[in-house]
Amino acid sequence: MPERIKKLEKWLTDQVGLPPFSLEPASGDASFRRYFRVSLGDKSYIAMDAPPDKEDCRPFVTIARQLKTAGLHVPAVHAEDIEQGFLLLDDLGSTLYLDILNPGNADQLYADAIASLVQLQSKVSAGALPPYNRALLMQEMELFREWLLQKHLGLTLSDSGHSLLTQVFELLADSALEQPQVVVHRDYHSRNLMRAEPNPGILDFQDAVNGPVTYDLVSLLRDCYIQWPVEQVEAWAMDYFRQAVKSGLLLSQHEDQFLQWFDLMGVQRHLKAAGIFARLNCRDGKPGYLKDIPRTLGYIESTAACYPQLDCLAQLISERVLPAFR
């Protein structure tokens, strides 16, 4: 039995004081965190194993309590050992949005997710969270250049090509920073939303920051793992816009620029995601995310084609990146 699992079982028994239980893997993570379902007869919990030399549990605990206080459906923290990197959490079940989304239930599931997103943004203070500033936005987009273009695909750009790409990154950062700033979950999508009562259950919020109002919406509606027709996505986005205006997150006069903010935020996020998926393969030996790169690149290509200032990015994706990836 791996050493970490032995330590986790000992902690659950000796420190938490659980009666006899069984431990089964519940899910993995793109990070070093792992989750185990702790079963005690008809009751179950989730144990998080976050090796302290790789992960810090404290943001998860702090943000979980803030979200819970705001009335959001997140796992309660029943026990914690920050030094060892162990948490005992509510079990929100095993039904991910990704597992059940279909054209028949998407309207209701996304309506629930959008309502919870507005609640998250309007009821939780972003003041103490790290800022989603220019440096972080640029650092994320550089993952695309370093890990997808250079390391995964072996593509080289000319000096002018690098300069044009950097100009695009700056433009996308400008768009993000001019938006109203709110709590940003950072991974508000179908793999971190659970079908639960009340719906949805929300997971994986420990990397929350103070950032652009459209970031989580684009994570949800232009999901790296499932794709919907453009007209449907824009209709859901405008449903969000109307609720956000009612909640004071946006002003009615933002309507003209809202979809542009949404579009450009999506390009920033998908540049980052494509880079992360390539890094997971190249650095971490996790090739499972490679299949999602064409979808993220497709979002970038189709959105960039609608904005003249992103012509060079659309051309790079269509003429070099997608052919090399295929």
Helices and strands as residue ranges (DSSP letters): H 3-10, I 11-15, E 22-27, E 34-40, E 43-49, H 58-69, E 77-81, E 86-90, H 97-100, H 106-123, H 134-143, I 144-152, H 159-177, E 181-184, E 193-194, E 201-202, E 209-212, H 215-221, H 230-246, G 252-254, H 255-282, G 287-292, H 293-304, G 308-310, H 311-316, I 317-321, H 322-325
